[in-house]
Amino acid sequence: MDFSPLPVISKKSGKNIKKPITIFAAEKDIMFPGKKLIKRAKQVFPSLEEAVLLEESKHVPSTEGFEFIENMILNAK
């Protein structure tokens, strides 16, 4: 496994992203806890349009979770 630190985007860099962003976060993700991830994303990305918390989901969503994500993407505006 690669244990090198993950890159962290700064607020300054995040403000340069103009494309609409949707984030899917897993509530029980031990690496990126969903609620904390969404809170930080709101601070960093002004173009954040939607943040979806996958309740009861862990780092890798269940089959139902993947289907939910796929349907949201396919049915996006």
ZIRAHU-V821192 format. One record per run of one state. SS is the DSSP state (A for helix, B for strand, O for the rest). FROM is the first residue (numbers start at 1). TO is the last residue. If there is no record, write none. Layout:
# ZIRAHU-V821192
<<SS & FROM & TO> <SS & FROM & TO>>
This chain:
# ZIRAHU-V821192
<<O & 1 & 10> <A & 11 & 14> <O & 15 & 20> <B & 21 & 26> <O & 27 & 33> <A & 34 & 44> <O & 45 & 47> <B & 48 & 54> <O & 55 & 62> <A & 63 & 74> <O & 75 & 77>>
